[in-house]
Amino acid sequence: MKFWISKASRNRKIASAHTVAPRHVSAKVGAVIAIASMIVAGFVTSSRADEYVLGPLDTLKVRVFEWRPSTGTTYEWTPLSGEFVVSAGGNLSLPIVGTIPAAGQTVEAVADAIGERLQKQVGLQKKPNASLEVAAYRPFFISGLVATPGKYSYSPGLTVLQALSMAGGLGPSDPNTLGIQRDALLSQGDLRSLDAERMALAARKARVDAILSDSETITFPTDLLARSENPLVAKMMEEENSLFETRRRSMDSELESLSQSKILAANQIKVLTAKSISLEKQIDMATKDLNSVNKLVSQGLTVSARQIGASQNLADLEARSLDTSLALVKTKQDLAKFDHDASEVRDKYRVDALTEASELRGRLALNTEKAQTTRAVLRNIANRSPAALAAIDNDGSPTFAISIDRHVGGVLRNLKVTDNDAIAPGDILRVERADAPLSSQLAEKAIQ
């Protein structure tokens, strides 16, 4: 990227500066001298120099020469020779010629512009030749998750890996930062445990809510369903569904048993009622028969033994009617008790669900409070040392994304790079988390 002249050419320049060409020099010799002067005043560039585009803070070494055929010497414009810095506005300010736009131009283009501007300013017949080389490149910057971020001097051929080495490598190296990082890892571990507990509690709560609402199936919350591909979450939901079905089958079995008993009791009531009606008819008939026998006995038309038999038959029927009535009353009581027992079965499962719901509310509240406290700790760590938190992934392993902010065609672009990609002057090398930009939102991202 430099423009230079050979040592031999310089020697020829010095010699020619103090020697006047004789008048008899041939045209051929004059042509040779002219070519030599062009070598002195011109510049040789590498392929990389042609590609390099100047920018603010580049330091240029400038030398301007003029070939004077009348004396056969090369004249150097001393006021224009020296090192000059491209301003923040992208201009190169030189004596005599004034301000020349440099940013976004190649070295060759600026050199031509200097020669043309000097020719116009001074009124020279022939354009002088300017020799330019980059004496010092504008710096590049490294920011983010490196040991020593900051401004660094650029050298040609610099790669991303070499630049990171200049900044002390990836991640923090301060022992205090490592201690903070350890605290962050512990807090993140606690947060993961609390998150797993919260998911389990949410799955249980969904089951309890289904029992209390007498639903046929469990309706899990959307945030739990969104993570159903997670084996742990899927197992939680499966276990809660299994427990829900088991308890529901158990309750249905008890209710079915009571229902069958209730049907039997109802049928027994029907039988006892019919039996009671039959016995009432038999008692009525036995009473009439006893009255007839008593009348005959009082008239002396029958023996008393028949009277005794009729009385015993009536007493037996009345006893049987009384037993039937008692059995009917007991069966009706049992029937009412079956309804009560069914209600108790439902109430028992509901009370169990209400008790579990109350416990879950307390545990969820405690889980939320602990999670908020842990997040507050992580936010505090992020405020004190963002690099300590941002340099680690949720599983504790370092994870970095490396990119470059570079002006391309006058537009600032963010380019993803690898270790062997080249650094250009003025670049901003960013080292960030692999899943999030290094910004004020990083702390929140890291603890969610």
C-alpha positions as CSV (number, residue, x, y, z in Angstrom):
1,M,0.0,0.0,0.0
2,K,3.1,2.2,-0.1
3,F,4.4,4.3,-3.0
4,W,8.2,4.4,-3.1
5,I,11.2,5.0,-5.3
6,S,14.2,2.7,-5.5
7,K,17.6,3.6,-4.0
8,A,19.2,3.8,-7.4
9,S,16.5,6.2,-8.6
10,R,17.1,8.4,-5.6
11,N,20.8,8.5,-6.4
12,R,20.0,9.5,-9.9
13,K,17.7,12.2,-8.6
14,I,20.4,13.6,-6.4
15,A,22.9,13.5,-9.1
16,S,20.6,15.1,-11.6
17,A,19.7,17.9,-9.1
18,H,23.3,19.1,-9.2
19,T,24.1,18.4,-12.8
20,V,23.0,20.3,-15.9
21,A,22.6,18.2,-19.0
22,P,25.0,19.2,-21.8
23,R,23.5,20.8,-24.9
24,H,24.8,18.0,-27.1
25,V,22.7,15.4,-25.3
26,S,20.9,13.4,-27.9
27,A,17.1,13.0,-28.1
28,K,17.6,9.4,-27.1
29,V,19.4,10.3,-23.9
30,G,16.8,13.0,-23.2
31,A,14.1,10.3,-23.5
32,V,16.0,8.1,-21.0
33,I,16.2,11.0,-18.6
34,A,12.5,11.8,-18.9
35,I,11.7,8.1,-18.2
36,A,14.0,8.2,-15.1
37,S,12.3,11.4,-13.9
38,M,8.9,9.8,-14.2
39,I,10.2,6.9,-12.1
40,V,11.4,9.4,-9.5
41,A,8.2,11.5,-9.5
42,G,5.8,8.6,-10.1
43,F,4.8,5.9,-7.7
44,V,4.6,2.1,-7.7
45,T,1.7,0.5,-6.0
46,S,0.9,-3.0,-5.0
47,S,-2.4,-4.6,-5.9
48,R,-3.6,-4.0,-2.3
49,A,-2.8,-0.3,-2.6
50,D,-5.1,0.0,-5.6
51,E,-7.9,-1.5,-3.5
52,Y,-7.3,0.4,-0.3
53,V,-9.7,3.3,0.2
54,L,-8.6,6.2,2.4
55,G,-10.6,7.4,5.4
56,P,-10.5,9.8,8.3
57,L,-7.4,9.7,10.5
58,D,-5.2,8.0,7.8
59,T,-1.8,9.6,7.9
60,L,-0.3,10.1,4.4
61,K,3.3,10.7,3.5
62,V,3.3,13.2,0.5
63,R,6.1,14.1,-1.9
64,V,5.5,16.3,-5.0
65,F,8.1,16.5,-7.8
66,E,8.3,18.4,-11.0
67,W,10.6,17.6,-14.0
68,R,12.2,20.7,-15.4
69,P,13.5,20.0,-18.9
70,S,15.2,23.4,-19.2
71,T,17.7,22.4,-16.5
72,G,17.4,18.7,-16.8
73,T,16.6,18.4,-13.0
74,T,13.8,17.2,-10.8
75,Y,12.4,19.9,-8.5
76,E,10.8,18.8,-5.2
77,W,8.0,21.0,-3.8
78,T,9.2,21.1,-0.3
79,P,6.1,22.8,1.3
80,L,4.0,19.9,0.0
81,S,6.4,17.2,1.3
82,G,5.7,15.7,4.6
83,E,3.1,13.7,6.6
84,F,-0.5,14.9,6.6
85,V,-3.6,13.4,8.3
86,V,-7.0,13.0,6.7
87,S,-9.4,15.1,8.7
88,A,-12.5,13.8,10.4
89,G,-14.4,15.3,7.5
90,G,-12.5,13.2,5.0
91,N,-10.3,16.0,3.6
92,L,-6.6,16.4,3.1
93,S,-5.3,19.9,3.8
94,L,-2.1,20.8,2.0
95,P,-0.1,24.1,1.6
96,I,-0.5,25.9,-1.7
97,V,-3.1,23.5,-3.2
98,G,-5.6,23.8,-0.3
99,T,-8.2,21.1,0.7
100,I,-8.5,17.9,-1.3
101,P,-11.2,15.3,-0.7
102,A,-9.5,12.1,0.4
103,A,-12.0,9.8,2.2
104,G,-13.4,7.2,-0.1
105,Q,-10.6,7.7,-2.6
106,T,-7.6,5.6,-3.5
107,V,-4.1,6.8,-2.9
108,E,-3.5,7.0,-6.7
109,A,-6.6,9.2,-7.2
110,V,-5.6,11.6,-4.4
111,A,-2.1,11.8,-5.9
112,D,-3.5,12.8,-9.3
113,A,-5.7,15.3,-7.6
114,I,-2.8,16.9,-5.9
115,G,-0.8,17.2,-9.1
116,E,-3.8,18.7,-11.0
117,R,-4.6,21.2,-8.2
118,L,-1.0,22.3,-8.0
119,Q,-0.8,22.8,-11.8
120,K,-3.9,25.0,-11.7
121,Q,-2.9,27.0,-8.6
122,V,0.6,27.8,-9.7
123,G,-0.1,27.9,-13.5
124,L,2.5,25.2,-14.4
125,Q,2.7,24.1,-18.0
126,K,2.9,20.4,-17.0
127,K,1.3,18.6,-14.2
128,P,3.7,17.7,-11.3
129,N,3.8,14.2,-10.1
130,A,2.8,13.4,-6.5
131,S,4.1,10.4,-4.5
132,L,1.8,9.2,-1.7
133,E,2.1,6.4,0.8
134,V,0.1,5.5,3.9
135,A,2.4,6.3,6.8
136,A,-0.1,5.3,9.5
137,Y,-3.4,3.6,9.0
138,R,-6.5,4.9,10.9
139,P,-7.1,2.7,14.0
140,F,-9.7,0.0,14.4
141,F,-11.7,-0.7,17.5
142,I,-12.6,-3.8,19.5
143,S,-15.7,-3.8,21.7
144,G,-17.7,-6.2,23.8
145,L,-16.7,-9.4,25.5
146,V,-12.9,-9.2,25.3
147,A,-10.3,-8.8,28.1
148,T,-9.3,-5.2,27.0
149,P,-11.6,-3.5,24.6
150,G,-10.5,-0.3,23.0
151,K,-8.7,1.4,20.1
152,Y,-5.8,-0.4,18.3
153,S,-3.3,0.4,15.6
154,Y,-3.9,-1.3,12.3
155,S,-1.3,-3.1,10.3
156,P,-1.8,-4.6,6.8
157,G,-2.9,-8.2,6.7
158,L,-4.4,-8.2,10.2
159,T,-6.9,-10.9,10.7
160,V,-9.8,-11.2,13.2
161,L,-7.9,-13.8,15.3
162,Q,-4.8,-11.6,15.5
163,A,-7.0,-8.6,16.5
164,L,-8.6,-10.7,19.3
165,S,-5.2,-11.7,20.5
166,M,-4.3,-8.0,20.7
167,A,-7.3,-7.5,22.9
168,G,-6.3,-10.3,25.3
169,G,-8.7,-12.9,23.9
170,L,-12.4,-13.7,24.3
171,G,-14.2,-13.3,27.6
172,P,-13.2,-11.6,30.8
173,S,-9.9,-12.3,32.5
174,D,-10.2,-10.3,35.7
175,P,-10.4,-12.6,38.8
176,N,-13.1,-10.3,40.2
177,T,-15.1,-10.8,37.0
178,L,-14.7,-14.5,37.2
179,G,-16.1,-14.5,40.8
180,I,-19.1,-12.5,39.6
181,Q,-19.5,-14.9,36.8
182,R,-19.5,-17.8,39.3
183,D,-22.3,-16.0,41.2
184,A,-24.2,-15.5,37.9
185,L,-23.9,-19.2,37.1
186,L,-25.2,-20.2,40.6
187,S,-28.1,-17.7,40.2
188,Q,-28.9,-19.1,36.7
189,G,-28.9,-22.6,38.1
190,D,-31.3,-21.5,40.8
191,L,-33.5,-19.9,38.2
192,R,-33.6,-23.0,36.1
193,S,-34.6,-25.1,39.1
194,L,-37.3,-22.6,40.0
195,D,-38.5,-22.6,36.4
196,A,-38.8,-26.4,36.5
197,E,-40.6,-26.3,39.8
198,R,-43.0,-23.6,38.3
199,M,-43.8,-25.8,35.4
200,A,-44.6,-28.8,37.6
201,L,-46.8,-26.6,39.8
202,A,-48.5,-25.2,36.8
203,A,-49.3,-28.7,35.5
204,R,-50.6,-29.7,38.9
205,K,-52.8,-26.6,39.1
206,A,-54.2,-27.4,35.7
207,R,-55.2,-30.8,36.9
208,V,-56.8,-29.4,40.1
209,D,-58.7,-26.8,38.1
210,A,-60.1,-29.5,35.9
211,I,-61.3,-31.4,39.0
212,L,-62.9,-28.3,40.6
213,S,-64.6,-27.4,37.3
214,D,-65.7,-31.0,36.8
215,S,-64.1,-31.1,33.4
216,E,-63.6,-34.2,31.3
217,T,-60.0,-33.3,30.4
218,I,-57.2,-31.1,31.7
219,T,-56.6,-27.7,30.0
220,F,-52.9,-26.9,30.4
221,P,-51.8,-23.3,30.2
222,T,-50.5,-22.0,26.9
223,D,-46.9,-21.3,28.2
224,L,-46.8,-25.0,29.2
225,L,-48.1,-26.2,25.9
226,A,-45.6,-24.1,24.1
227,R,-42.8,-26.1,25.8
228,S,-44.5,-29.5,25.3
229,E,-41.6,-30.6,23.1
230,N,-39.4,-30.4,26.1
231,P,-39.2,-34.0,27.5
232,L,-39.4,-32.8,31.1
233,V,-42.5,-30.8,30.4
234,A,-44.1,-33.6,28.3
235,K,-43.5,-36.0,31.2
236,M,-45.0,-33.6,33.7
237,M,-48.2,-33.2,31.6
238,E,-48.4,-37.0,31.0
239,E,-48.1,-37.7,34.8
240,E,-50.8,-35.2,35.6
241,N,-53.1,-36.6,33.0
242,S,-52.5,-40.1,34.3
243,L,-53.2,-39.0,37.9
244,F,-56.3,-37.1,36.8
245,E,-57.7,-40.2,35.0
246,T,-56.9,-42.5,37.9
247,R,-58.6,-40.3,40.4
248,R,-61.6,-39.7,38.1
249,R,-61.9,-43.5,37.5
250,S,-61.8,-44.1,41.3
251,M,-64.5,-41.5,41.9
252,D,-66.6,-42.8,39.1
253,S,-66.3,-46.3,40.4
254,E,-67.4,-45.3,43.9
255,L,-70.3,-43.3,42.4
256,E,-71.3,-46.2,40.2
257,S,-71.3,-48.6,43.2
258,L,-73.6,-46.2,45.1
259,S,-75.7,-45.8,42.0
260,Q,-76.2,-49.6,41.7
261,S,-77.0,-49.8,45.4
262,K,-79.5,-47.1,45.0
263,I,-81.2,-48.9,42.1
264,L,-81.4,-52.1,44.3
265,A,-82.8,-50.1,47.2
266,A,-85.4,-48.5,44.9
267,N,-86.4,-52.0,43.6
268,Q,-86.6,-53.3,47.2
269,I,-88.8,-50.4,48.1
270,K,-91.2,-51.3,45.3
271,V,-91.3,-55.0,46.5
272,L,-91.8,-54.0,50.1
273,T,-94.5,-51.6,49.1
274,A,-96.3,-54.2,47.2
275,K,-95.8,-56.7,50.0
276,S,-97.1,-54.1,52.5
277,I,-100.2,-53.6,50.4
278,S,-100.8,-57.3,50.1
279,L,-100.4,-57.7,53.9
280,E,-102.9,-54.8,54.5
281,K,-105.4,-56.7,52.4
282,Q,-104.8,-59.9,54.2
283,I,-105.0,-58.2,57.6
284,D,-108.3,-56.7,56.5
285,M,-109.6,-60.1,55.5
286,A,-108.3,-61.7,58.7
287,T,-110.0,-59.0,60.7
288,K,-113.3,-59.6,59.1
289,D,-112.9,-63.3,59.6
290,L,-112.0,-62.8,63.2
291,N,-115.1,-60.6,63.7
292,S,-117.3,-63.3,62.1
293,V,-115.8,-66.0,64.3
294,N,-116.3,-63.9,67.4
295,K,-119.9,-63.4,66.5
296,L,-120.4,-67.2,65.9
297,V,-118.7,-67.9,69.2
298,S,-120.9,-65.5,71.0
299,Q,-124.0,-67.2,69.5
300,G,-122.6,-70.7,70.4
301,L,-122.4,-71.7,66.8
302,T,-118.6,-72.5,66.8
303,V,-115.9,-73.6,69.2
304,S,-113.4,-71.1,70.7
305,A,-110.5,-73.0,69.1
306,R,-111.4,-71.4,65.8
307,Q,-111.5,-68.0,67.4
308,I,-108.0,-68.6,68.7
309,G,-106.7,-69.6,65.3
310,A,-108.3,-66.6,63.6
311,S,-106.7,-64.3,66.3
312,Q,-103.3,-65.9,65.8
313,N,-103.5,-65.5,62.0
314,L,-104.4,-61.8,62.4
315,A,-101.6,-61.3,64.8
316,D,-99.1,-63.0,62.5
317,L,-100.2,-60.9,59.5
318,E,-100.0,-57.7,61.6
319,A,-96.5,-58.7,62.7
320,R,-95.4,-59.4,59.1
321,S,-96.9,-56.0,58.1
322,L,-95.0,-54.3,60.8
323,D,-91.7,-56.0,59.7
324,T,-92.4,-55.0,56.1
325,S,-93.1,-51.4,57.2
326,L,-89.8,-51.3,59.2
327,A,-87.9,-52.8,56.2
328,L,-89.5,-50.2,53.9
329,V,-88.5,-47.4,56.2
330,K,-85.0,-48.7,56.5
331,T,-84.7,-49.1,52.7
332,K,-85.9,-45.6,52.1
333,Q,-83.3,-44.4,54.7
334,D,-80.7,-46.4,52.8
335,L,-81.8,-44.8,49.5
336,A,-81.5,-41.3,51.0
337,K,-78.1,-42.3,52.4
338,F,-76.9,-43.4,49.0
339,D,-77.5,-39.9,47.7
340,H,-75.7,-38.5,50.7
341,D,-72.8,-40.9,50.2
342,A,-72.6,-39.9,46.5
343,S,-72.4,-36.3,47.5
344,E,-69.8,-37.1,50.1
345,V,-67.7,-38.9,47.5
346,R,-67.8,-35.9,45.2
347,D,-67.1,-33.6,48.1
348,K,-64.2,-35.7,49.2
349,Y,-62.5,-35.4,45.9
350,R,-63.4,-31.7,45.7
351,V,-62.1,-31.0,49.2
352,D,-58.9,-32.8,48.3
353,A,-58.6,-30.7,45.2
354,L,-59.4,-27.5,47.2
355,T,-56.7,-28.4,49.7
356,E,-54.2,-29.1,47.0
357,A,-55.2,-25.8,45.2
358,S,-54.5,-23.9,48.4
359,E,-51.1,-25.5,48.8
360,L,-50.3,-24.8,45.1
361,R,-51.2,-21.1,45.5
362,G,-48.7,-20.8,48.3
363,R,-46.0,-22.7,46.5
364,L,-46.5,-20.8,43.3
365,A,-46.4,-17.5,45.2
366,L,-43.1,-18.6,46.9
367,N,-41.7,-19.8,43.6
368,T,-42.5,-16.4,41.9
369,E,-41.0,-14.5,44.8
370,K,-37.8,-16.5,44.7
371,A,-37.6,-16.2,40.9
372,Q,-38.0,-12.4,41.1
373,T,-35.3,-12.2,43.7
374,T,-32.9,-14.3,41.6
375,R,-33.7,-12.2,38.5
376,A,-33.0,-9.1,40.6
377,V,-29.6,-10.6,41.5
378,L,-28.8,-11.3,37.9
379,R,-29.9,-7.8,36.9
380,N,-27.5,-6.4,39.5
381,I,-24.7,-8.6,38.2
382,A,-25.5,-7.4,34.6
383,N,-25.4,-3.8,35.7
384,R,-22.1,-4.3,37.6
385,S,-20.4,-6.4,35.0
386,P,-22.3,-7.0,31.8
387,A,-19.4,-9.1,30.3
388,A,-19.6,-11.6,33.2
389,L,-23.2,-12.4,32.5
390,A,-23.2,-12.0,28.7
391,A,-20.1,-14.2,28.2
392,I,-21.8,-17.4,29.4
393,D,-24.7,-19.3,28.1
394,N,-27.5,-20.7,30.2
395,D,-25.6,-24.0,30.6
396,G,-22.5,-22.1,31.7
397,S,-20.5,-22.5,28.5
398,P,-19.0,-19.5,26.7
399,T,-20.8,-18.5,23.6
400,F,-19.7,-15.6,21.3
401,A,-20.7,-14.0,18.1
402,I,-18.1,-12.0,16.3
403,S,-19.0,-9.3,13.7
404,I,-17.6,-6.2,12.2
405,D,-19.2,-2.8,11.7
406,R,-17.7,-1.5,8.4
407,H,-18.6,1.3,6.0
408,V,-19.4,-0.2,2.7
409,G,-20.3,2.2,-0.1
410,G,-20.9,4.9,2.4
411,V,-23.3,2.7,4.4
412,L,-22.4,1.3,7.8
413,R,-23.0,-2.5,7.7
414,N,-22.7,-5.2,10.3
415,L,-20.8,-8.2,8.8
416,K,-20.4,-11.7,10.3
417,V,-16.8,-12.8,10.3
418,T,-14.6,-15.8,11.1
419,D,-11.2,-16.0,12.6
420,N,-9.2,-15.7,9.4
421,D,-11.2,-12.8,7.9
422,A,-9.3,-9.6,7.3
423,I,-9.6,-6.5,9.4
424,A,-9.8,-3.1,7.7
425,P,-8.8,0.3,9.2
426,G,-11.7,2.0,10.9
427,D,-13.5,-1.3,11.5
428,I,-15.3,-1.9,14.8
429,L,-14.9,-5.6,15.8
430,R,-17.8,-6.6,18.0
431,V,-17.7,-9.6,20.4
432,E,-21.1,-10.4,21.7
433,R,-23.3,-13.2,23.0
434,A,-24.2,-15.7,20.3
435,D,-27.9,-15.3,20.8
436,A,-28.3,-11.6,21.6
437,P,-26.6,-8.2,20.8
438,L,-24.6,-6.6,23.5
439,S,-27.0,-3.9,24.5
440,S,-29.0,-2.6,27.4
441,Q,-31.5,-5.5,26.9
442,L,-28.8,-8.1,27.4
443,A,-29.3,-8.5,31.1
444,E,-33.1,-9.1,30.7
445,K,-32.4,-11.6,27.8
446,A,-29.8,-13.5,29.9
447,I,-32.1,-14.0,32.9
448,Q,-35.3,-15.0,31.1
